Amino acid sequence: MKKLRSVRQRALQSKDAIELLSDKWRIVVLHVLTPRPLRASELQRAIHLVSPKMLTQTLRGLERDGLIERRIFTVVPARVEYKLSRMGESVIPLLRELCHWAKAHVAERDFARNRFDANNRNLSHLQRRTLVAAGDGR
């Protein structure tokens, strides 16, 4: 029973880590904020593929989870900047390592994907032939 609890605890810890970083744009935003604080418009220009609505949702989520901080300047017009929090800064080295790991394994990943896709194409072709031979050629 104790071993099961240990496995469950490790799984929950993994889930926590994945939830903090799993959103499609979170890691990108964290990397873009690494050098310095930026305004939302600067982030939008840097990550032009993300919609303004999705960027706003991502920023709110990162702020809620404590990975970034939002600073409002009381000037006219109002100015808002986003910057990494201490917790956000602490995850950057881990993300860099993950990126290096992914880059080092691109060829292996591509090989595995190609093999998988080829096997599935062959399997689908065989399944169709089997259905036709059985008289169920939809």
MODELLER restraints for C-alpha pairs under 7 A, 6 or more apart:
rsr = mdl.restraints
at = mdl.atoms
rsr.add(forms.Gaussian(group=physical.xy_distance, feature=features.Distance(at['CA:21:A'], at['CA:27:A']), mean=6.25, stdev=0.5))
rsr.add(forms.Gaussian(group=physical.xy_distance, feature=features.Distance(at['CA:25:A'], at['CA:58:A']), mean=6.74, stdev=0.5))
rsr.add(forms.Gaussian(group=physical.xy_distance, feature=features.Distance(at['CA:26:A'], at['CA:58:A']), mean=6.31, stdev=0.5))
rsr.add(forms.Gaussian(group=physical.xy_distance, feature=features.Distance(at['CA:33:A'], at['CA:83:A']), mean=6.03, stdev=0.5))
rsr.add(forms.Gaussian(group=physical.xy_distance, feature=features.Distance(at['CA:33:A'], at['CA:84:A']), mean=6.35, stdev=0.5))
rsr.add(forms.Gaussian(group=physical.xy_distance, feature=features.Distance(at['CA:34:A'], at['CA:84:A']), mean=6.89, stdev=0.5))
rsr.add(forms.Gaussian(group=physical.xy_distance, feature=features.Distance(at['CA:36:A'], at['CA:83:A']), mean=6.70, stdev=0.5))
rsr.add(forms.Gaussian(group=physical.xy_distance, feature=features.Distance(at['CA:37:A'], at['CA:81:A']), mean=6.03, stdev=0.5))
rsr.add(forms.Gaussian(group=physical.xy_distance, feature=features.Distance(at['CA:37:A'], at['CA:82:A']), mean=5.33, stdev=0.5))
rsr.add(forms.Gaussian(group=physical.xy_distance, feature=features.Distance(at['CA:37:A'], at['CA:83:A']), mean=4.31, stdev=0.5))
rsr.add(forms.Gaussian(group=physical.xy_distance, feature=features.Distance(at['CA:38:A'], at['CA:81:A']), mean=5.22, stdev=0.5))
rsr.add(forms.Gaussian(group=physical.xy_distance, feature=features.Distance(at['CA:38:A'], at['CA:82:A']), mean=5.42, stdev=0.5))
rsr.add(forms.Gaussian(group=physical.xy_distance, feature=features.Distance(at['CA:38:A'], at['CA:83:A']), mean=6.65, stdev=0.5))
rsr.add(forms.Gaussian(group=physical.xy_distance, feature=features.Distance(at['CA:39:A'], at['CA:80:A']), mean=5.87, stdev=0.5))
rsr.add(forms.Gaussian(group=physical.xy_distance, feature=features.Distance(at['CA:39:A'], at['CA:81:A']), mean=4.40, stdev=0.5))
rsr.add(forms.Gaussian(group=physical.xy_distance, feature=features.Distance(at['CA:39:A'], at['CA:82:A']), mean=6.11, stdev=0.5))
rsr.add(forms.Gaussian(group=physical.xy_distance, feature=features.Distance(at['CA:40:A'], at['CA:81:A']), mean=6.91, stdev=0.5))
rsr.add(forms.Gaussian(group=physical.xy_distance, feature=features.Distance(at['CA:44:A'], at['CA:52:A']), mean=6.90, stdev=0.5))
rsr.add(forms.Gaussian(group=physical.xy_distance, feature=features.Distance(at['CA:62:A'], at['CA:68:A']), mean=5.67, stdev=0.5))
rsr.add(forms.Gaussian(group=physical.xy_distance, feature=features.Distance(at['CA:63:A'], at['CA:69:A']), mean=5.68, stdev=0.5))
rsr.add(forms.Gaussian(group=physical.xy_distance, feature=features.Distance(at['CA:66:A'], at['CA:85:A']), mean=6.75, stdev=0.5))
rsr.add(forms.Gaussian(group=physical.xy_distance, feature=features.Distance(at['CA:66:A'], at['CA:87:A']), mean=6.78, stdev=0.5))
rsr.add(forms.Gaussian(group=physical.xy_distance, feature=features.Distance(at['CA:67:A'], at['CA:84:A']), mean=6.12, stdev=0.5))
rsr.add(forms.Gaussian(group=physical.xy_distance, feature=features.Distance(at['CA:67:A'], at['CA:85:A']), mean=5.39, stdev=0.5))
rsr.add(forms.Gaussian(group=physical.xy_distance, feature=features.Distance(at['CA:67:A'], at['CA:87:A']), mean=5.52, stdev=0.5))
rsr.add(forms.Gaussian(group=physical.xy_distance, feature=features.Distance(at['CA:67:A'], at['CA:88:A']), mean=4.14, stdev=0.5))
rsr.add(forms.Gaussian(group=physical.xy_distance, feature=features.Distance(at['CA:68:A'], at['CA:82:A']), mean=6.59, stdev=0.5))
rsr.add(forms.Gaussian(group=physical.xy_distance, feature=features.Distance(at['CA:68:A'], at['CA:83:A']), mean=5.46, stdev=0.5))
rsr.add(forms.Gaussian(group=physical.xy_distance, feature=features.Distance(at['CA:68:A'], at['CA:84:A']), mean=4.29, stdev=0.5))
rsr.add(forms.Gaussian(group=physical.xy_distance, feature=features.Distance(at['CA:68:A'], at['CA:85:A']), mean=4.68, stdev=0.5))
rsr.add(forms.Gaussian(group=physical.xy_distance, feature=features.Distance(at['CA:68:A'], at['CA:88:A']), mean=6.02, stdev=0.5))
rsr.add(forms.Gaussian(group=physical.xy_distance, feature=features.Distance(at['CA:69:A'], at['CA:82:A']), mean=5.65, stdev=0.5))
rsr.add(forms.Gaussian(group=physical.xy_distance, feature=features.Distance(at['CA:69:A'], at['CA:83:A']), mean=5.39, stdev=0.5))
rsr.add(forms.Gaussian(group=physical.xy_distance, feature=features.Distance(at['CA:69:A'], at['CA:84:A']), mean=6.13, stdev=0.5))
rsr.add(forms.Gaussian(group=physical.xy_distance, feature=features.Distance(at['CA:69:A'], at['CA:85:A']), mean=5.64, stdev=0.5))
rsr.add(forms.Gaussian(group=physical.xy_distance, feature=features.Distance(at['CA:70:A'], at['CA:80:A']), mean=6.79, stdev=0.5))
rsr.add(forms.Gaussian(group=physical.xy_distance, feature=features.Distance(at['CA:70:A'], at['CA:81:A']), mean=5.75, stdev=0.5))
rsr.add(forms.Gaussian(group=physical.xy_distance, feature=features.Distance(at['CA:70:A'], at['CA:82:A']), mean=4.62, stdev=0.5))
rsr.add(forms.Gaussian(group=physical.xy_distance, feature=features.Distance(at['CA:70:A'], at['CA:83:A']), mean=6.64, stdev=0.5))
rsr.add(forms.Gaussian(group=physical.xy_distance, feature=features.Distance(at['CA:71:A'], at['CA:80:A']), mean=5.59, stdev=0.5))
rsr.add(forms.Gaussian(group=physical.xy_distance, feature=features.Distance(at['CA:71:A'], at['CA:81:A']), mean=5.22, stdev=0.5))
rsr.add(forms.Gaussian(group=physical.xy_distance, feature=features.Distance(at['CA:71:A'], at['CA:82:A']), mean=6.32, stdev=0.5))
rsr.add(forms.Gaussian(group=physical.xy_distance, feature=features.Distance(at['CA:72:A'], at['CA:79:A']), mean=5.96, stdev=0.5))
rsr.add(forms.Gaussian(group=physical.xy_distance, feature=features.Distance(at['CA:72:A'], at['CA:80:A']), mean=4.52, stdev=0.5))
rsr.add(forms.Gaussian(group=physical.xy_distance, feature=features.Distance(at['CA:72:A'], at['CA:81:A']), mean=6.61, stdev=0.5))
rsr.add(forms.Gaussian(group=physical.xy_distance, feature=features.Distance(at['CA:73:A'], at['CA:79:A']), mean=5.16, stdev=0.5))
rsr.add(forms.Gaussian(group=physical.xy_distance, feature=features.Distance(at['CA:73:A'], at['CA:80:A']), mean=6.09, stdev=0.5))
rsr.add(forms.Gaussian(group=physical.xy_distance, feature=features.Distance(at['CA:131:A'], at['CA:137:A']), mean=5.37, stdev=0.5))
